[in-house]
Amino acid sequence: KAGVTQTPRYLIKTRGQQVTLSCSPISGHRSVSWYQQTPGQGLQFLFEYFSETQRNKGNFPGRFSGRQFSNSRSEMNVSTLELGDSALYLCASSLVVSGGSREQYFGPGTRLTVL
Amino acid sequence: TQLLEQSPQFLSIQEGENLTVYCNSSSVFSSLQWYRQEPGEGPVLLVTVVTGGEVKKLKRLTFQFGDARKDSSLHITAAQTGDTGLYLCAGVKFGSGNTGKLIFGQGTTLQVKP
């Protein structure tokens, strides 16, 4: 089974621009979660999508948004980029099983650099 | 304040030594997962523990979930250079329901020298 894929792997943008990152989950996984990883803050939860609906949201400003398509692929968008948005953006997919613990499988990430 | 505190943050040891990484919290977790991450890559899932007191072994790695489900440990026996990487614990807070929100510790950077 193919793993989680993320595109692009690397991105360089300037302040004020916007960016869209893409994530394709493992086949059959309908939940996609997004995380931001920085040296100072570690891995921080951004949001989770399941069946095209946002189910959970972390403590990030409204400049961070996402969506999920009917094929479970997900995109996240960051508008009006700031220098502090430079980070590794990771998405993880999981199988939602009623009453069970979920295991999340991560993609390789998109390294975003804001200049 | 981190909800999940990992210690130590950095560890540099010689090949063949044993080590233990700790993940502690004052909160109860429904489950805890351990990941290993290499530079420029995403975290790779090593194990999930869900039952208080549970012990799982993966070759030279032993994972334990505390009885109260507030802490976990990862023990590596006879470390090898291939064990080098960032080790992360992550969990689902009890009462969160069936959520895809993982809370991560800050990670332990392990360097195993030949």
Interface residues (C-beta under 8 A of the other chain):
Chain A: V4 Q6 S31 V32 S33 Y35 G42 L43 Q44 F45 E48 F50 R55 N56 G58 L90 A92 S94 V96 S98 G99 G100 S101 R102 E103 Q104 Y105 F106 G107 P108 G109 R111
Chain B: S30 S31 Q33 Y35 G40 E41 G42 P43 V44 L45 T48 V50 L88 A90 V92 N98 T99 G100 K101 L102 I103 F104 G105 Q106 G107
